[in-house]
Amino acid sequence: MATGIRNRRWLPSRWTLGVAAVVLAAVAGVGWLAKPMWQPWWYAASLCGGNLSGGDLAELLPNERLRAAKDTFGSGGDALRCGVDESDGRHFVLDVEAQIDNGERLGPLAMEFMVPRDLHYVYGSSVPGFYGKFGPVIIQECPKLGRDSEGRKRRLVTKVYTHGVESAPSPQSLRTAVRIANGANTEIGCGADPLPLPDRVEPVRKLSLSQAENTMCGWLARRALPKSPSGKEWRVVAPTGERAPITNCSLIDSGTGESALNLSGWYGDWTDEPFETLLMEKVEIPEGLSARDALLGGDFGRAKAQCAGESANFLATSQGRDRSRPVLPMSEVRRLLTGFVEDQSKRRGCTDLELPGHTVHPGWR
């Protein structure tokens, strides 16, 4: 008898099974609710069409309870959005957008640039974009989508905003933007070349004139340059490739480390309205001229052209620390802006160049 009892297998009662099931469900429920708080990999697997990296999100998301935002990836639309919100659902900690911009008012580029400005940080030539007001912005032309009914190119604009996490370019936010841009490019059918995934943010390189010769800004090495304010040699910052959506060349005074002249080219019909706003706000325009013209202001100049059937606008700024006067004489700013526009036009086949006159128009009193 004893042997028989020892060999009988114990079976739990229905009551025991019920208690165990409740306990397991509670543990699983708590784990599920906590996952979005402590595991960025959950968001990477669940949001934005699988185009996120848990490792990068771990650096971008704060260590607190969070919740997924509305996700339109996979919707078939041409405006994709996803992100992560604070637990109250009213404030974002990560906002990701990828949408088509054809130059219309209130489009993603128009909202980023109410007026043109010197870019805070321009990414290297492998990434066609810059660090915007709140995070990375990538701009890619979409050859498979063609032009709209008014002949404007369609562009894929990708933005990644973080809230309270970073205020300067980081590898994590840049890689996130590149991953999203590549995923949206495929989903929307943009047809842009896939972007390589960077392992770092390239530092700003201040080149000697001879080092700059083989860059897009090499024309500066072949021009007579004014003397720098410190009397030391000039350095050149040449971060962009010649086909970038916003190109850039800068002259740096090696004695002070300060920028004396920033030159940038802005391509697409979307650029017209911001440049007109800039002139209306900064220049007292005399009768006979308008904000549509190429003009010199107190510390900046604007030139124009037509490139690939669309508007192109060119900006030169020479702003000192106190912004009370330009670092370089405006006659030199105009001369170097002219050289920049001529070089850019040769590279991109631009026509109908419109350069500012010699008159420096004062600001509003």
C-alpha positions in Angstrom: 0.0 0.0 0.0 2.7 2.4 0.9 4.5 1.7 -2.3 1.4 2.4 -4.3 0.9 5.8 -2.6 4.5 6.8 -3.2 4.1 6.1 -7.0 0.8 8.1 -7.4 1.3 11.4 -9.3 0.0 14.5 -7.4 -2.6 16.5 -9.4 -3.6 20.1 -8.4 -7.2 20.8 -7.6 -9.3 23.1 -9.7 -9.1 25.7 -7.0 -5.3 25.6 -7.0 -5.3 25.9 -10.8 -7.6 28.9 -10.7 -5.4 30.7 -8.2 -2.3 30.0 -10.2 -3.9 31.3 -13.4 -4.9 34.5 -11.7 -1.4 35.1 -10.3 0.2 34.4 -13.7 -2.1 36.7 -15.5 -1.5 39.5 -12.9 2.3 39.1 -13.3 2.0 39.1 -17.1 -0.2 42.2 -17.0 2.2 44.1 -14.8 5.1 43.1 -17.0 3.2 44.2 -20.2 2.2 47.6 -18.7 5.8 48.2 -17.5 7.5 47.2 -20.8 7.0 50.6 -22.6 8.5 52.3 -19.5 11.7 50.3 -19.2 12.3 48.7 -22.6 13.0 50.9 -25.6 13.3 47.7 -27.6 9.5 47.2 -27.2 9.0 50.6 -29.0 11.5 49.6 -31.7 9.6 46.4 -32.4 6.2 48.0 -32.3 6.3 51.5 -33.7 7.3 53.3 -36.9 7.1 50.3 -39.2 10.0 48.6 -37.4 12.4 51.3 -38.6 13.7 52.1 -35.1 16.7 50.8 -33.1 16.2 49.8 -29.5 19.8 50.7 -28.7 19.4 54.3 -30.1 16.1 54.7 -28.4 17.6 53.8 -25.1 19.8 56.9 -25.4 17.0 59.2 -26.7 14.1 58.3 -24.3 14.0 59.5 -20.7 13.8 56.9 -18.0 10.2 57.3 -17.0 6.8 55.8 -17.7 5.9 56.6 -21.4 3.3 55.6 -23.9 3.2 55.1 -27.7 1.9 58.0 -29.8 -0.3 57.7 -32.9 1.4 55.7 -35.6 0.5 56.1 -39.3 3.4 54.0 -40.7 1.9 51.2 -42.9 -1.2 53.4 -43.6 -0.4 53.8 -47.3 -0.4 57.6 -47.0 2.3 60.1 -47.9 2.5 61.6 -44.4 3.9 59.1 -41.9 4.2 59.9 -38.2 5.0 58.0 -35.0 6.6 58.6 -31.7 6.6 58.2 -27.9 4.6 60.5 -25.5 4.8 61.2 -21.8 2.4 59.1 -19.8 -0.3 61.8 -19.9 -0.4 61.5 -23.7 -0.3 65.3 -24.0 3.5 65.9 -24.5 5.9 64.1 -26.7 9.4 62.9 -25.9 10.1 61.6 -29.4 8.2 62.8 -32.5 9.0 61.3 -35.9 7.7 62.6 -39.2 8.3 61.6 -42.8 6.2 63.2 -45.5 6.2 64.4 -49.1 6.7 68.1 -49.6 6.1 69.7 -53.0 6.7 73.3 -52.0 3.2 74.2 -50.9 2.6 76.7 -48.1 2.6 75.2 -44.6 4.5 72.2 -45.9 7.2 70.6 -43.6 10.0 72.7 -45.1 8.0 75.9 -44.9 7.3 75.3 -41.3 10.9 74.6 -40.6 12.0 77.8 -42.4 9.7 80.7 -41.9 12.7 82.7 -42.8 16.1 81.4 -44.1 18.8 81.2 -41.5 22.4 80.1 -41.1 22.1 76.4 -40.3 23.1 75.3 -36.8 24.8 72.2 -38.1 25.0 70.7 -41.6 25.5 66.9 -41.9 28.3 65.5 -44.1 27.7 64.8 -47.7 26.4 61.2 -47.1 23.3 62.6 -45.4 21.4 65.3 -47.3 20.3 67.3 -44.3 21.1 69.4 -41.2 20.3 69.7 -37.5 17.2 71.9 -37.4 15.5 73.8 -34.7 14.6 70.7 -32.8 16.5 67.8 -34.3 17.7 66.2 -37.6 16.0 67.1 -40.9 16.7 65.1 -44.0 15.6 66.2 -47.5 15.5 63.8 -50.4 14.2 64.3 -54.0 11.8 61.6 -55.1 12.4 60.7 -58.8 9.8 58.0 -58.9 7.0 60.4 -57.8 7.8 62.9 -60.5 6.6 66.5 -60.3 3.2 67.9 -59.3 0.7 69.6 -61.6 2.6 72.9 -61.2 5.9 71.4 -62.2 7.3 71.3 -58.6 9.6 68.4 -57.5 8.3 66.2 -54.8 10.7 65.8 -51.8 10.7 63.4 -48.9 11.3 65.4 -45.7 12.1 63.4 -42.5 12.3 65.0 -39.1 13.1 63.6 -35.7 12.4 65.7 -32.7 13.4 64.9 -29.1 12.1 66.9 -26.2 14.4 67.7 -23.4 16.9 65.0 -24.3 19.4 66.6 -26.6 20.2 70.1 -27.9 23.0 69.3 -30.3 23.6 66.6 -33.0 24.1 63.1 -31.7 24.8 59.8 -33.5 21.6 58.4 -32.0 19.2 61.0 -33.4 21.0 61.0 -36.8 20.8 57.2 -37.1 17.1 57.3 -36.1 16.4 59.9 -38.9 18.4 57.9 -41.5 16.5 54.7 -40.6 13.1 56.5 -40.8 14.1 58.2 -44.1 15.0 54.8 -45.6 11.9 53.1 -44.4 9.6 56.0 -45.5 11.4 56.1 -48.9 10.4 52.4 -49.5 6.9 52.7 -48.1 6.0 55.9 -50.0 7.8 54.9 -53.2 10.0 58.0 -53.3 12.8 56.3 -55.3 15.7 58.1 -53.6 18.9 56.2 -53.1 19.1 54.5 -49.7 21.2 56.4 -47.2 24.2 54.7 -45.5 23.8 54.3 -41.7 26.4 56.6 -40.0 28.3 55.4 -37.0 29.0 59.0 -35.8 28.3 62.6 -36.4 31.1 64.0 -38.5 32.9 66.9 -36.7 33.1 70.3 -38.3 36.3 70.4 -40.2 38.0 73.8 -40.7 40.1 73.4 -43.8 43.0 75.5 -45.1 42.4 77.1 -48.5 44.6 74.4 -50.1 42.7 71.6 -48.4 39.4 73.1 -49.5 40.4 73.1 -53.2 38.9 69.6 -53.9 35.6 70.4 -52.1 32.5 72.1 -53.3 33.9 75.3 -51.8 37.2 75.1 -53.7 36.3 78.2 -55.7 37.2 80.2 -52.6 40.8 79.1 -52.9 40.9 80.6 -56.4 39.5 84.0 -55.4 41.1 87.0 -54.0 39.9 87.1 -50.4 39.7 90.1 -48.1 42.0 90.2 -45.1 40.5 88.5 -42.1 39.6 90.7 -39.1 42.4 89.1 -37.0 44.9 89.2 -39.8 45.4 85.4 -39.6 44.7 82.9 -42.3 41.3 82.0 -43.5 39.8 78.6 -42.8 36.9 77.0 -44.9 34.0 74.9 -43.7 32.7 72.8 -46.7 30.3 70.2 -45.2 27.9 69.6 -48.1 28.1 67.9 -51.5 27.2 69.8 -54.6 23.8 68.1 -55.0 22.7 68.8 -51.4 19.2 70.3 -51.0 20.8 73.2 -49.1 24.5 73.8 -49.8 26.9 75.6 -47.6 30.4 77.3 -47.6 31.8 79.3 -44.7 34.8 81.4 -44.1 36.3 81.2 -40.6 38.8 83.6 -39.2 41.5 81.3 -37.7 42.6 84.0 -35.3 39.3 84.3 -33.6 37.6 81.0 -34.6 34.5 83.0 -35.6 32.6 82.7 -38.9 33.0 85.9 -41.0 30.9 84.8 -43.9 28.3 82.1 -44.5 27.1 81.3 -48.0 24.2 78.9 -48.7 22.2 77.7 -51.7 18.5 76.8 -51.2 16.9 74.8 -54.0 13.2 74.5 -54.8 10.1 76.6 -55.1 9.5 76.2 -51.4 12.4 78.7 -50.8 10.7 81.7 -52.4 8.3 82.7 -49.6 10.8 82.4 -46.8 13.3 84.6 -48.6 10.6 87.2 -49.3 9.6 87.1 -45.6 13.3 87.7 -44.7 13.5 90.8 -46.9 10.2 92.2 -45.8 11.2 91.8 -42.1 14.8 93.0 -42.4 15.0 95.6 -45.2 13.3 98.9 -45.8 12.5 98.3 -49.5 12.3 101.4 -51.6 9.7 102.2 -54.2 10.4 100.4 -57.4 11.8 97.3 -55.8 10.1 94.4 -53.9 10.7 91.4 -51.7 11.0 89.3 -54.8 14.2 91.0 -55.9 17.8 90.2 -55.2 19.0 92.7 -52.6 21.6 93.6 -50.0 20.6 94.2 -46.4 22.8 95.5 -43.6 24.5 92.2 -43.0 23.2 89.8 -45.6 22.6 89.5 -49.3 20.1 87.5 -51.4 20.6 86.3 -55.0 18.3 84.2 -57.2 18.3 81.7 -60.1 16.4 79.0 -61.8 17.8 75.5 -61.4 16.2 72.3 -62.9 13.0 74.2 -63.6 12.6 75.5 -60.0 13.6 78.5 -58.0 16.9 78.7 -56.3 17.8 81.3 -53.7 21.2 82.1 -52.3 22.0 83.7 -49.0 25.2 85.4 -47.7 25.4 86.5 -44.1 28.3 88.3 -42.3 27.2 88.8 -38.7 29.4 89.8 -35.9 28.9 88.8 -32.3 27.0 91.9 -31.4 25.1 91.8 -34.7 25.5 95.6 -34.9 27.5 95.5 -38.1 28.8 92.9 -40.6 32.2 91.3 -40.1 33.2 92.0 -43.7 32.3 95.1 -45.8 29.1 94.5 -47.7 31.0 95.1 -51.0 33.1 92.0 -50.2 30.0 90.1 -49.2 28.4 90.9 -52.5 31.5 89.9 -54.4 31.8 86.6 -52.7 28.1 85.9 -53.0 28.5 86.5 -56.7 31.3 84.0 -56.9 29.3 81.4 -54.9 26.2 81.8 -57.1 28.3 81.5 -60.3 30.0 78.3 -59.1 26.8 76.7 -57.9 25.1 77.6 -61.2 27.8 75.8 -63.2 27.5 72.7 -61.0 23.8 72.5 -61.2 23.0 74.0 -64.6 21.2 77.1 -63.3 20.0 79.9 -65.5 18.4 83.4 -65.1 20.9 84.5 -62.4 19.8 87.6 -60.5 22.5 89.2 -58.4 22.0 92.0 -55.9 23.0 95.5 -56.8 25.7 97.5 -55.0 23.2 99.4 -52.8 23.0 98.3 -49.2 19.4 98.8 -48.1 19.0 99.7 -44.4 16.7 97.9 -42.0 13.5 99.3 -40.6 14.0 102.2 -38.3 
